[in-house]
Amino acid sequence: MSLNVTAGAKSRVELRKSLTLIPVVMMGLAYMQPMTLFDTFGIVSGLTDGHVATAYAFALVAILFTALSYGKLVRRFPSAGSAYTYAQKAIHPVVGFMVGWSALLDYLFMPMINILLAKIYFEALVPSIPSWIFVVLLVGFMTISNLRGIKTVANFNSLIVVLQMVVMVVITGLVIYGVANGEGAGTLTSTRPFWSEHANVVPMITGATILCFSFLGFDGISSLSEETKDAGRVIPKAIFLTALIGGVIFVVVSYFLQLYFPDISRFKDPDASQPEIMLFVAGKAFQFGILIFSCVTVLASGMAAHAGVSRLMYVMGRDGVFPERFFGYIHPKWRTPALNVVLVGIIALFAVKFDLVTATALINFGALVAFTFVNLSVISQFWIREGRNKSIKDHINYLVLPICGALTVGALWINLEESSMILGLIWAAIGLTYLAFVTRRFRNPVPQFNEDLA
């Protein structure tokens, strides 16, 4: 049973409310890291036969349906627990725990993946210096920033997002200039990046599955609800705006990039296309500068992910499903889940040796579980439990739209890599075993935080 239900819980230290709409959107965009477009462009261009813009459009539609579901649930349950809390309250505590446990795969490995990417960039820039030194420095900076408070992280991320936008505008301008002067398609107006006589919908959906994870971050900001002023109004707007702004950037930039590179024949390694794109479009000096900046952008994304997972672990600790003394601890001065922040930092240090492919496979499973159950939670909470099923508007908002969200996410499930499914199911089995232990083989209820007694 959670210690939070005792009388002493009334004096518990809580997270500090300091965020407003723009910083929250910036956190989401930093988490998404728009410049990942250049990393995935070669892979998806080859997979879709040169229709990356359409694959991004498919992914954006799927994400926007789910973003609407997140917005509805944030208003109803303004908690830092995100998909974990929604499934717990709207469907069942056991389902909620399993969703939260699975979502930990998404959140927990994202900081490590960003540090891994930074390590790859650093090794390309300075191969003579041991990369572990760089990893330790980055993780240290990321952890200390998150310890000091979410406002510090938000301010840093806002700066990096603005700089990313400037860099992407410059690169896109150079791409447009190159195409206008005969590069690639040689024309700036073409339907080819979206559709052609060789287009095939199935590869585009497969490409959308890969690109869907470029949008991770729009959902992560829901974990900032307890640190956002007027969260019931701000967070839903921020979630939708983050997904929409990121999606528009991805579609527009990939359109012009596809005109410059109609196919992948110019890439020596399509799986690592960013350095070659920068080299072809802007030259060697610019390529070097962008690799340095890329280290900073992945750090910003890692910091946002670090903040998100530490809040999810805090809510699960506050509920009592994780040991509350550790996971539910809030630092009295900084008002941050300090022990969780340190733990995530320690895990991120495994970037020194961890495999990028395995880490990516783990986050894919966790993200799809969260997306699926957020849509189902809307139906369960509003259409079934609250009986909002009397008017056409109710049916559209609380049944049709979340079903569309669930179906589009279902298309992503179908195309999920086998390794993601296997590793995810193993992780889920571990979580179910742990929950059976906590509840004494399900004879006791799943612990939950009682806000009335807090």
Solvent accessible surface area in square Angstrom, and as a share of the most:
residue,aa,sasa,rsa
1,M,191,0.85
2,S,6,0.04
3,L,97,0.48
4,N,4,0.02
5,V,31,0.18
6,T,68,0.40
7,A,87,0.67
8,G,55,0.53
9,A,7,0.06
10,K,151,0.64
11,S,96,0.62
12,R,49,0.18
13,V,54,0.31
14,E,103,0.46
15,L,9,0.04
16,R,101,0.37
17,K,113,0.48
18,S,21,0.14
19,L,0,0.00
20,T,62,0.36
21,L,50,0.25
22,I,120,0.61
23,P,21,0.13
24,V,0,0.00
25,V,14,0.08
26,M,39,0.17
27,M,3,0.01
28,G,0,0.00
29,L,8,0.04
30,A,0,0.00
31,Y,8,0.03
32,M,5,0.02
33,Q,4,0.02
34,P,0,0.00
35,M,1,0.00
36,T,22,0.13
37,L,0,0.00
38,F,0,0.00
39,D,29,0.15
40,T,27,0.16
41,F,1,0.00
42,G,0,0.00
43,I,62,0.31
44,V,0,0.00
45,S,2,0.01
46,G,37,0.36
47,L,71,0.35
48,T,4,0.02
49,D,73,0.38
50,G,0,0.00
51,H,0,0.00
52,V,1,0.00
53,A,0,0.00
54,T,14,0.08
55,A,0,0.00
56,Y,1,0.01
57,A,32,0.25
58,F,75,0.31
59,A,0,0.00
60,L,22,0.11
61,V,77,0.44
62,A,5,0.04
63,I,2,0.01
64,L,33,0.17
65,F,45,0.19
66,T,0,0.00
67,A,1,0.01
68,L,62,0.31
69,S,2,0.01
70,Y,0,0.00
71,G,4,0.04
72,K,29,0.12
73,L,0,0.00
74,V,0,0.00
75,R,142,0.52
76,R,104,0.38
77,F,23,0.10
78,P,73,0.46
79,S,10,0.07
80,A,0,0.00
81,G,0,0.00
82,S,1,0.01
83,A,5,0.04
84,Y,2,0.01
85,T,7,0.04
86,Y,0,0.00
87,A,0,0.00
88,Q,7,0.03
89,K,64,0.27
90,A,0,0.00
91,I,46,0.23
92,H,93,0.41
93,P,30,0.19
94,V,38,0.22
95,V,41,0.23
96,G,0,0.00
97,F,1,0.00
98,M,39,0.17
99,V,1,0.01
100,G,0,0.00
101,W,25,0.09
102,S,5,0.03
103,A,2,0.01
104,L,9,0.05
105,L,1,0.01
106,D,2,0.01
107,Y,6,0.02
108,L,22,0.11
109,F,26,0.11
110,M,18,0.08
111,P,0,0.00
112,M,3,0.01
113,I,13,0.07
114,N,3,0.01
115,I,0,0.00
116,L,6,0.03
117,L,38,0.19
118,A,0,0.00
119,K,25,0.11
120,I,78,0.39
121,Y,12,0.05
122,F,26,0.11
123,E,72,0.32
124,A,70,0.55
125,L,28,0.14
126,V,49,0.28
127,P,109,0.69
128,S,100,0.65
129,I,76,0.39
130,P,68,0.43
131,S,23,0.15
132,W,138,0.48
133,I,65,0.33
134,F,36,0.15
135,V,1,0.00
136,V,71,0.41
137,L,119,0.59
138,L,19,0.10
139,V,6,0.04
140,G,28,0.27
141,F,93,0.39
142,M,0,0.00
143,T,18,0.10
144,I,107,0.55
145,S,9,0.06
146,N,1,0.00
147,L,26,0.13
148,R,134,0.49
149,G,8,0.08
150,I,6,0.03
151,K,83,0.35
152,T,63,0.36
153,V,0,0.00
154,A,0,0.00
155,N,87,0.45
156,F,46,0.19
157,N,0,0.00
158,S,28,0.18
159,L,103,0.51
160,I,6,0.03
161,V,2,0.01
162,V,73,0.42
163,L,73,0.36
164,Q,0,0.00
165,M,50,0.22
166,V,82,0.47
167,V,25,0.14
168,M,5,0.02
169,V,107,0.61
170,V,68,0.39
171,I,1,0.00
172,T,17,0.10
173,G,36,0.35
174,L,63,0.31
175,V,1,0.01
176,I,55,0.28
177,Y,150,0.57
178,G,10,0.10
179,V,0,0.00
180,A,64,0.49
181,N,100,0.51
182,G,56,0.54
183,E,60,0.27
184,G,40,0.38
185,A,47,0.37
186,G,38,0.37
187,T,55,0.32
188,L,57,0.29
189,T,119,0.69
190,S,32,0.21
191,T,105,0.61
192,R,74,0.27
193,P,0,0.00
194,F,75,0.31
195,W,126,0.44
196,S,14,0.09
197,E,150,0.67
198,H,120,0.53
199,A,19,0.15
200,N,83,0.43
201,V,68,0.39
202,V,104,0.60
203,P,36,0.23
204,M,0,0.00
205,I,53,0.27
206,T,36,0.21
207,G,0,0.00
208,A,3,0.02
209,T,3,0.02
210,I,63,0.32
211,L,0,0.00
212,C,0,0.00
213,F,30,0.12
214,S,11,0.07
215,F,0,0.00
216,L,3,0.01
217,G,0,0.00
218,F,0,0.00
219,D,2,0.01
220,G,3,0.03
221,I,3,0.01
222,S,0,0.00
223,S,1,0.00
224,L,4,0.02
225,S,1,0.01
226,E,32,0.14
227,E,2,0.01
228,T,0,0.00
229,K,104,0.44
230,D,85,0.44
231,A,9,0.07
232,G,28,0.27
233,R,125,0.46
234,V,4,0.03
235,I,0,0.00
236,P,6,0.04
237,K,94,0.40
238,A,0,0.00
239,I,0,0.00
240,F,67,0.28
241,L,63,0.31
242,T,0,0.00
243,A,0,0.00
244,L,62,0.31
245,I,65,0.33
246,G,0,0.00
247,G,0,0.00
248,V,76,0.44
249,I,27,0.14
250,F,0,0.00
251,V,25,0.15
252,V,69,0.40
253,V,13,0.08
254,S,0,0.00
255,Y,31,0.12
256,F,38,0.16
257,L,1,0.01
258,Q,3,0.01
259,L,2,0.01
260,Y,9,0.03
261,F,1,0.00
262,P,44,0.28
263,D,72,0.37
264,I,56,0.28
265,S,93,0.60
266,R,88,0.32
267,F,13,0.05
268,K,194,0.82
269,D,68,0.35
270,P,35,0.22
271,D,99,0.51
272,A,48,0.37
273,S,0,0.00
274,Q,1,0.00
275,P,38,0.24
276,E,25,0.11
277,I,0,0.00
278,M,2,0.01
279,L,72,0.36
280,F,73,0.30
281,V,19,0.11
282,A,32,0.25
283,G,27,0.26
284,K,143,0.61
285,A,88,0.68
286,F,61,0.25
287,Q,18,0.08
288,F,104,0.43
289,G,34,0.33
290,I,8,0.04
291,L,13,0.07
292,I,82,0.41
293,F,30,0.13
294,S,1,0.01
295,C,11,0.07
296,V,49,0.28
297,T,0,0.00
298,V,0,0.00
299,L,11,0.06
300,A,0,0.00
301,S,1,0.01
302,G,0,0.00
303,M,0,0.00
304,A,4,0.03
305,A,0,0.00
306,H,0,0.00
307,A,0,0.00
308,G,2,0.02
309,V,0,0.00
310,S,0,0.00
311,R,0,0.00
312,L,1,0.01
313,M,8,0.03
314,Y,2,0.01
315,V,3,0.02
316,M,0,0.00
317,G,0,0.00
318,R,19,0.07
319,D,5,0.03
320,G,18,0.17
321,V,1,0.01
322,F,17,0.07
323,P,83,0.52
324,E,24,0.11
325,R,200,0.73
326,F,78,0.33
327,F,36,0.15
328,G,7,0.06
329,Y,79,0.30
330,I,9,0.05
331,H,42,0.19
332,P,87,0.54
333,K,144,0.61
334,W,66,0.23
335,R,76,0.28
336,T,2,0.01
337,P,0,0.00
338,A,8,0.06
339,L,63,0.31
340,N,1,0.00
341,V,0,0.00
342,V,60,0.34
343,L,50,0.25
344,V,1,0.00
345,G,4,0.04
346,I,90,0.46
347,I,34,0.17
348,A,1,0.00
349,L,66,0.33
350,F,116,0.48
351,A,0,0.00
352,V,45,0.26
353,K,180,0.76
354,F,65,0.27
355,D,77,0.40
356,L,52,0.26
357,V,110,0.63
358,T,45,0.26
359,A,0,0.00
360,T,51,0.29
361,A,4,0.03
362,L,18,0.09
363,I,8,0.04
364,N,9,0.05
365,F,10,0.04
366,G,0,0.00
367,A,0,0.00
368,L,0,0.00
369,V,15,0.09
370,A,2,0.01
371,F,0,0.00
372,T,25,0.14
373,F,60,0.25
374,V,1,0.00
375,N,0,0.00
376,L,67,0.34
377,S,0,0.00
378,V,0,0.00
379,I,24,0.12
380,S,20,0.13
381,Q,10,0.04
382,F,8,0.03
383,W,66,0.23
384,I,110,0.56
385,R,138,0.50
386,E,60,0.27
387,G,22,0.21
388,R,96,0.35
389,N,45,0.23
390,K,162,0.68
391,S,50,0.32
392,I,138,0.70
393,K,145,0.61
394,D,30,0.16
395,H,62,0.28
396,I,80,0.40
397,N,36,0.18
398,Y,28,0.11
399,L,39,0.19
400,V,69,0.40
401,L,39,0.20
402,P,1,0.01
403,I,69,0.35
404,C,41,0.24
405,G,0,0.00
406,A,22,0.17
407,L,122,0.61
408,T,37,0.21
409,V,2,0.01
410,G,24,0.23
411,A,33,0.25
412,L,5,0.03
413,W,55,0.19
414,I,148,0.75
415,N,46,0.24
416,L,18,0.09
417,E,73,0.33
418,E,131,0.59
419,S,52,0.34
420,S,0,0.00
421,M,68,0.30
422,I,86,0.44
423,L,55,0.27
424,G,0,0.00
425,L,100,0.50
426,I,95,0.48
427,W,54,0.19
428,A,20,0.15
429,A,57,0.44
430,I,89,0.45
431,G,0,0.00
432,L,82,0.41
433,T,96,0.56
434,Y,61,0.23
435,L,0,0.00
436,A,21,0.16
437,F,162,0.68
438,V,43,0.25
439,T,1,0.01
440,R,160,0.59
441,R,174,0.63
442,F,95,0.40
443,R,163,0.60
444,N,67,0.34
445,P,118,0.75
446,V,12,0.07
447,P,19,0.12
448,Q,67,0.30
449,F,21,0.09
450,N,57,0.29
451,E,120,0.54
452,D,132,0.69
453,L,84,0.42
454,A,41,0.32
